[in-house]
Amino acid sequence: GVTALRGLKAIYYGTVINCTVMAMVLVAANRISETFLLWHEWIPKNIYSHIYNFVQSINISFASGATDIPIDIASTNNLISILLIVGFTTLYSTTGGLRTVITGYLAQRTMACRSDRDARMAGFVFTVAQVLVRSLFWLPICIALLLIYPYDPAAASGETFTASREILFATGIKDLMPAGVRGLMLTGLFAALASTISTHLNWGASYWSNDIYYRIINQIWLKRTPRSKELVIVARFTNILILAIALAIMVNLDSIQTAWYISLLFGAGMGAVLVLRWLWERINIFSELAAIAASLIFAPIILFTMKEEYMRLLLMSVISTAVVLIVTWLTPETDEHILKKFYERVKPPGFWKKTALKVGADPKQSVREFREGIYLVLTTGATVFLLLIGIGKLLLPSPKESSFIPWSILLVGLASIGLWWKKIFGKTA
């Protein structure tokens, strides 16, 4: 069971989810390069014509159709750009490994904190910076672009329209910024793209080299321990394989939005079990296997049979949660020794009564911590949301709305800080 879960997770996360996200990033790279990288004006015609003919022969479009550049030329330009971007990124990713990327996700940052109090403070500061501060920077930019580049609501449908709106930020940089700042923005965008691609290449390669090749193929099937050089070769080869799959997905995507919807749909299928495994002692290995299987089976069906995005996510979440709960109750509990070891090390909040009693701990403590966690999530979330709405409405007021409403929302948001401040920043928190 453990081996099956490890292999399935490697394929699911390391390939399905990973390559879909990479494809989304590559579509974004296409949007930027289509605006700025005009290879047909820079490359000698005798060289460019060969690439152009190749693109025509494979009959695959790499263009959005949202610019004034002819589709066939834009498609050729984008192919050159993508090959250069992914070629450079793959080169330093495969040779440098984890030294070429920063792996500091939120969980790693909080786990590196000295205490629970510091972890809560770090999590809250990150949330404020990510949701409140960054959104307030983006809000006037988005509104300004909509005003400068208006659109006809009657034409607001279809993939071409979506692509034209997705390319708007790059268009604004090109049209509105001076040359020096424009170059800095372009450099920053491509650096962000490269860092994301390299991170996902290493992430996917680690699954295939460690979980599939090292653990399953060698230790379980072949009963041998592979050399370090073998693992490096496998990781580098799978880097190329993962990139090829991502490129294949990319050419079949019409917009960033489509890729985002697909990744959300597959993610929704795993949401319940990823949360419940930390909160409920009854969740077992079969629960995770069931969640992955439900996602792989039902996500494609829902994707092609339903149009409303909110209904897709809702249905996927309901189906996956139902499957997880049914399988959990029909399968054996996790080994007692494993549960006790996990509980003693992690002290998880939630419903761990049996395990807590077996290790001699207070069975009500986990429930109390769970309740406090839910309280903090709701109250801090409400504060951030109210402040975002209040400040946003004051920065960009509606001509038909009284200033009383945004000021009231802002004051309520500030007042709500008192509901959680001591629990997060207090010395005894």
C-alpha distance (Angstrom), angle and dihedral (degrees) to the residues before:
residue distance angle dihedral
G1 . . .
V2 3.80 . .
T3 3.78 91.5 .
A4 3.80 92.2 48.5
L5 3.80 91.3 50.0
R6 3.79 92.1 47.5
G7 3.79 92.4 50.9
L8 3.79 94.7 43.4
K9 3.81 92.2 48.7
A10 3.79 89.8 49.8
I11 3.79 90.5 54.9
Y12 3.80 95.3 39.5
Y13 3.79 99.0 45.7
G14 3.79 100.0 23.8
T15 3.79 95.9 47.2
V16 3.82 115.6 11.5
I17 3.82 99.9 40.2
N18 3.79 95.0 27.0
C19 3.80 96.7 51.1
T20 3.81 92.6 44.2
V21 3.80 90.9 54.7
M22 3.79 90.9 45.7
A23 3.81 89.9 50.5
M24 3.80 88.9 53.4
V25 3.81 90.0 52.3
L26 3.79 91.0 48.6
V27 3.81 91.0 51.9
A28 3.82 87.2 52.6
A29 3.80 88.7 50.5
N30 3.79 88.2 53.2
R31 3.80 91.2 53.4
I32 3.80 92.0 52.7
S33 3.79 97.0 42.0
E34 3.81 92.8 46.7
T35 3.79 88.7 60.4
F36 3.79 99.9 43.1
L37 3.81 112.1 19.3
L38 3.80 105.6 72.9
W39 3.79 99.6 175.6
H40 3.81 93.6 168.8
E41 3.81 87.7 68.0
W42 3.81 95.7 45.3
I43 3.81 108.2 37.1
P44 3.84 118.8 74.5
K45 3.78 110.3 -99.4
N46 3.80 95.0 -122.7
I47 3.83 89.4 58.9
Y48 3.79 97.1 37.7
S49 3.80 92.1 51.3
H50 3.82 91.6 62.8
I51 3.81 92.0 53.4
Y52 3.80 90.0 44.4
N53 3.81 91.7 52.7
F54 3.80 90.9 48.2
V55 3.82 91.8 53.5
Q56 3.79 89.6 48.5
S57 3.81 91.6 50.0
I58 3.82 95.6 52.6
N59 3.82 89.8 47.4
I60 3.82 94.5 -144.7
S61 3.79 119.7 135.8
F62 3.79 118.8 -140.0
A63 3.82 94.1 175.3
S64 3.80 130.7 97.6
G65 3.79 96.2 -145.3
A66 3.80 88.5 -135.2
T67 3.82 98.1 110.8
D68 3.80 134.3 67.4
I69 3.81 91.0 -109.6
P70 3.83 113.6 105.2
I71 3.80 111.9 -100.0
D72 3.80 95.8 -118.1
I73 3.83 93.3 50.2
A74 3.82 93.1 43.5
S75 3.79 89.4 49.2
T76 3.80 91.3 52.5
N77 3.80 91.8 46.8
N78 3.79 91.8 50.2
L79 3.79 93.2 49.5
I80 3.80 90.3 54.0
S81 3.80 91.1 47.4
I82 3.80 95.0 47.9
L83 3.81 92.9 47.6
L84 3.80 91.1 50.8
I85 3.81 94.1 45.7
V86 3.80 96.9 46.3
G87 3.79 92.5 37.9
F88 3.79 92.4 55.9
T89 3.80 93.3 41.6
T90 3.80 93.7 47.1
L91 3.80 90.5 48.9
Y92 3.79 95.5 57.2
S93 3.83 92.9 36.0
T94 3.79 94.7 54.3
T95 3.80 94.1 43.6
G96 3.80 98.9 40.2
G97 3.80 102.9 34.0
L98 3.79 116.0 -173.9
R99 3.80 90.5 -8.7
T100 3.81 87.9 73.5
V101 3.81 96.3 57.3
I102 3.82 139.9 47.7
T103 3.76 111.2 -124.6
G104 3.81 98.1 -172.0
Y105 3.81 102.7 134.9
L106 3.82 121.0 171.9
A107 3.80 93.7 -98.6
Q108 3.80 91.3 53.2
R109 3.80 91.6 49.1
T110 3.79 93.9 51.3
M111 3.81 93.2 43.5
A112 3.80 88.8 54.1
C113 3.82 91.6 58.6
R114 3.80 119.8 109.0
S115 3.80 96.8 -124.2
D116 3.79 144.4 3.3
R117 3.80 88.7 -97.9
D118 3.80 92.3 54.7
A119 3.81 90.6 46.6
R120 3.80 91.3 52.5
M121 3.80 90.9 48.4
A122 3.80 91.2 49.0
G123 3.79 92.1 48.5
F124 3.79 92.7 49.8
V125 3.81 94.3 46.3
F126 3.80 89.9 50.1
T127 3.82 91.0 49.8
V128 3.80 92.5 50.4
A129 3.80 92.3 47.9
Q130 3.80 93.9 43.7
V131 3.80 101.7 41.2
L132 3.80 105.9 23.4
V133 3.80 109.7 27.7
R134 3.79 98.4 35.4
S135 3.80 92.5 45.0
L136 3.80 90.9 52.1
F137 3.81 88.7 55.1
W138 3.79 92.3 48.4
L139 3.79 96.6 44.4
P140 3.83 98.8 72.2
I141 3.81 90.5 41.4
C142 3.81 91.7 54.4
I143 3.80 93.2 45.7
A144 3.81 91.6 47.6
L145 3.81 92.5 51.0
L146 3.80 90.9 50.0
L147 3.80 90.0 52.0
I148 3.81 95.2 45.0
Y149 3.81 94.0 43.4
P150 3.83 105.7 33.1
Y151 3.78 122.9 178.9
D152 3.77 138.3 -152.5
P153 3.84 108.8 -102.1
A154 3.80 88.9 -148.6
A155 3.81 89.2 63.7
A156 3.80 95.0 45.0
S157 3.78 97.3 117.6
G158 3.78 140.5 79.2
E159 3.79 134.0 50.2
T160 3.82 94.1 -79.9
F161 3.80 90.8 58.0
T162 3.81 90.9 47.4
A163 3.81 90.5 50.6
S164 3.81 91.2 49.3
R165 3.81 90.5 55.2
E166 3.80 92.7 44.6
I167 3.79 90.6 54.6
L168 3.81 91.6 50.0
F169 3.81 96.5 94.3
A170 3.80 92.1 54.0
T171 3.80 89.9 45.2
G172 3.80 90.2 52.8
I173 3.79 91.4 51.5
K174 3.80 90.9 50.6
D175 3.81 96.5 45.7
L176 3.79 103.7 35.0
M177 3.81 109.2 32.1
P178 3.83 127.3 78.6
A179 3.79 118.2 -111.7
G180 3.81 98.7 -98.4
V181 3.80 96.3 46.4
R182 3.79 89.6 42.6
G183 3.79 89.6 57.2
L184 3.80 92.4 49.3
M185 3.80 91.4 50.0
L186 3.79 92.0 48.6
T187 3.80 91.1 49.1
G188 3.79 90.8 50.0
L189 3.81 92.7 49.5
F190 3.79 93.9 50.2
A191 3.81 90.9 44.8
A192 3.81 89.3 53.7
L193 3.80 90.5 49.0
A194 3.79 92.6 48.8
S195 3.80 93.1 47.7
T196 3.80 91.9 51.3
I197 3.80 93.3 47.4
S198 3.82 92.8 48.0
T199 3.81 91.4 48.1
H200 3.80 92.6 52.4
L201 3.79 92.6 43.9
N202 3.80 90.6 55.4
W203 3.79 91.9 42.1
G204 3.80 92.9 53.2
A205 3.80 93.4 42.2
S206 3.82 91.3 52.3
Y207 3.81 90.7 55.8
W208 3.79 93.1 50.1
S209 3.80 97.6 41.7
N210 3.83 98.7 41.3
D211 3.81 105.1 29.0
I212 3.81 102.6 29.9
Y213 3.79 106.7 26.7
Y214 3.82 102.1 28.1
R215 3.79 101.9 34.7
I216 3.80 106.7 27.3
I217 3.81 106.1 26.1
N218 3.80 98.8 36.2
Q219 3.80 110.4 24.2
I220 3.82 98.4 34.6
W221 3.81 104.9 27.9
L222 3.81 104.5 27.0
K223 3.83 97.3 27.0
R224 3.80 93.0 -136.3
T225 3.80 139.2 112.1
P226 3.80 112.6 -121.5
R227 3.78 121.2 -136.6
S228 3.79 120.9 -108.1
K229 3.80 90.9 -112.7
E230 3.79 90.0 57.2
L231 3.79 91.1 54.3
V232 3.80 91.4 49.5
I233 3.82 91.3 50.7
V234 3.81 91.6 48.3
A235 3.81 91.1 47.8
R236 3.80 91.7 50.9
F237 3.78 92.8 46.5
T238 3.81 92.4 48.7
N239 3.80 89.0 49.7
I240 3.79 87.8 64.0
L241 3.81 92.4 42.5
I242 3.81 92.7 51.2
L243 3.78 90.9 47.5
A244 3.81 91.5 50.7
I245 3.81 91.0 51.9
A246 3.81 91.0 48.1
L247 3.81 90.8 50.7
A248 3.81 90.4 49.6
I249 3.80 89.9 53.0
M250 3.81 91.3 45.0
V251 3.80 95.4 57.9
N252 3.80 88.9 54.8
L253 3.80 94.5 51.6
D254 3.78 119.6 91.2
S255 3.80 96.6 -167.8
I256 3.80 146.3 7.1
Q257 3.79 87.0 -113.2
T258 3.81 91.7 61.4
A259 3.81 92.0 52.7
W260 3.79 90.6 46.2
Y261 3.81 91.2 52.6
I262 3.82 91.6 49.5
S263 3.81 93.4 49.8
L264 3.82 90.9 47.0
L265 3.80 90.9 50.2
F266 3.80 94.0 52.6
G267 3.80 89.9 42.9
A268 3.81 91.5 52.1
G269 3.77 89.0 59.2
M270 3.80 91.0 60.6
G271 3.80 97.9 38.8
A272 3.80 98.7 93.4
V273 3.79 97.9 48.7
L274 3.81 94.0 42.8
V275 3.80 89.2 58.2
L276 3.79 99.6 35.8
R277 3.79 95.1 51.4
W278 3.82 88.3 67.9
L279 3.80 95.5 42.8
W280 3.81 106.7 38.7
E281 3.79 127.4 51.2
R282 3.81 92.4 -154.2
I283 3.83 93.8 68.9
N284 3.80 109.1 104.7
I285 3.76 141.5 176.1
F286 3.79 92.1 -81.5
S287 3.81 89.7 56.8
E288 3.80 90.8 61.9
L289 3.79 92.4 43.6
A290 3.80 89.4 52.2
A291 3.81 92.4 49.6
I292 3.80 92.4 51.9
A293 3.80 92.2 45.9
A294 3.81 91.8 48.4
S295 3.80 90.9 50.8
L296 3.80 93.8 48.6
I297 3.81 92.6 47.5
F298 3.79 104.0 38.1
A299 3.82 103.2 31.0
P300 3.85 94.6 69.9
I301 3.81 90.8 44.5
I302 3.80 93.0 50.6
L303 3.80 91.4 43.4
F304 3.81 93.4 57.8
T305 3.80 98.9 36.3
M306 3.82 103.4 44.4
K307 3.80 129.2 54.8
E308 3.81 104.5 -174.0
E309 3.80 108.7 87.6
Y310 3.80 96.3 -151.9
M311 3.81 90.2 52.7
R312 3.79 90.8 49.7
L313 3.80 92.4 53.9
L314 3.80 93.4 42.4
L315 3.79 93.9 49.4
M316 3.81 93.3 45.1
S317 3.81 91.3 49.7
V318 3.83 93.0 47.9
I319 3.80 94.2 47.1
S320 3.79 94.0 45.6
T321 3.80 93.7 46.4
A322 3.81 91.5 48.7
V323 3.80 92.1 49.4
V324 3.81 91.5 47.8
L325 3.82 93.4 50.3
I326 3.81 94.0 46.3
V327 3.81 93.5 47.7
T328 3.80 91.3 44.9
W329 3.80 93.0 55.9
L330 3.82 93.7 43.6
T331 3.82 96.0 50.3
P332 3.82 131.5 66.9
E333 3.79 122.2 -88.0
T334 3.79 120.4 -101.9
D335 3.79 115.1 -87.0
E336 3.81 110.9 -79.2
H337 3.80 93.4 -130.1
I338 3.82 91.8 55.1
L339 3.81 92.7 48.2
K340 3.81 92.8 49.3
K341 3.78 92.4 48.0
F342 3.82 91.3 48.8
Y343 3.80 93.6 46.7
E344 3.81 94.2 49.3
R345 3.78 92.0 49.6
V346 3.83 101.4 40.0
K347 3.84 104.9 25.5
P348 3.82 89.6 -151.8
P349 3.81 122.3 -159.3
G350 3.77 120.4 -123.9
F351 3.77 134.7 48.9
W352 3.81 108.6 -9.4
K353 3.81 101.1 130.2
K354 3.82 98.8 136.4
T355 3.78 94.3 45.1
A356 3.80 93.0 45.1
L357 3.82 91.3 53.5
K358 3.80 91.3 49.1
V359 3.82 92.2 55.3
G360 3.80 93.2 42.8
A361 3.82 96.3 -109.4
D362 3.78 129.7 136.1
P363 3.83 104.8 -87.7
K364 3.81 91.3 -153.2
Q365 3.81 94.8 56.2
S366 3.81 94.9 77.9
V367 3.80 91.1 50.1
R368 3.81 91.4 49.5
E369 3.80 90.7 50.8
F370 3.80 90.2 48.1
R371 3.79 91.8 52.6
E372 3.79 91.3 47.8
G373 3.78 90.8 49.1
I374 3.80 92.1 51.5
Y375 3.80 89.4 47.9
L376 3.80 92.1 52.2
V377 3.80 92.9 46.3
L378 3.80 92.3 52.1
T379 3.80 97.2 43.0
T380 3.80 98.4 42.7
G381 3.79 90.1 42.4
A382 3.80 90.1 52.5
T383 3.81 90.6 49.7
V384 3.79 94.2 51.4
F385 3.81 92.1 44.6
L386 3.81 94.6 48.4
L387 3.80 92.8 46.6
L388 3.80 91.0 48.5
I389 3.80 92.9 50.9
G390 3.81 94.3 41.8
I391 3.81 97.4 47.4
G392 3.80 91.3 39.9
K393 3.80 92.0 54.5
L394 3.81 91.2 47.6
L395 3.81 92.5 49.5
L396 3.80 93.0 46.5
P397 3.82 106.5 23.1
S398 3.77 121.9 -168.2
P399 3.81 111.9 -121.3
K400 3.81 90.5 -136.1
E401 3.80 96.4 47.9
S402 3.80 127.3 83.9
S403 3.80 117.6 -122.7
F404 3.81 87.7 -126.7
I405 3.82 91.5 79.8
P406 3.84 98.9 54.3
W407 3.81 91.8 42.1
S408 3.81 89.9 50.5
I409 3.82 91.4 49.8
L410 3.80 90.8 48.1
L411 3.82 93.3 49.4
V412 3.81 92.0 48.3
G413 3.81 88.9 50.2
L414 3.80 91.6 51.3
A415 3.80 91.5 46.1
S416 3.81 90.7 52.0
I417 3.81 90.2 63.1
G418 3.78 87.6 79.2
L419 3.79 89.8 64.2
W420 3.80 94.0 68.7
W421 3.83 110.4 10.8
K422 3.82 97.5 100.0
K423 3.81 93.0 43.6
I424 3.81 91.8 57.1
F425 3.80 105.4 28.8
G426 3.78 100.3 24.4
K427 3.80 116.5 112.0
T428 3.81 92.4 -120.8
A429 3.83 94.6 47.6
